Amino acid sequence: MSYIYGFTLFILLVSLIVGVMRIIQGPRQADRLLAAQLFGTTGVAILVILAELQPLPAARDTALVLALLAMLAAVAFVSRVWKTTSTNEDH
């Protein structure tokens, strides 16, 4: 069973590397936000898998906090972009 966890962790780390490349070359802010959301989601998945592999209940708590922060970052970005876009279209 630990081989499955190890393979999953490897795939998640590859996903993070692809996200870094998207942040560096992303042409728009929305691309960068989605890559940042990928970091949050992947970070939560990695912490949950590590908490399962080792007896670390604090890793689950950290994963929950990271998920909450990722959601708040997305909401803040969307509200900021939505105001900017709607203001520019009105003029």
ABEGO torsion letter per residue (X at the ends): XAAAAAAAAAAAAAAAAAAAAAAAABABAAAAAAAAAAAAAAAAAAAAAAAAABBBAAAAAAAAAAAAAAAAAAAAAAAAAAAAAAAAAAX
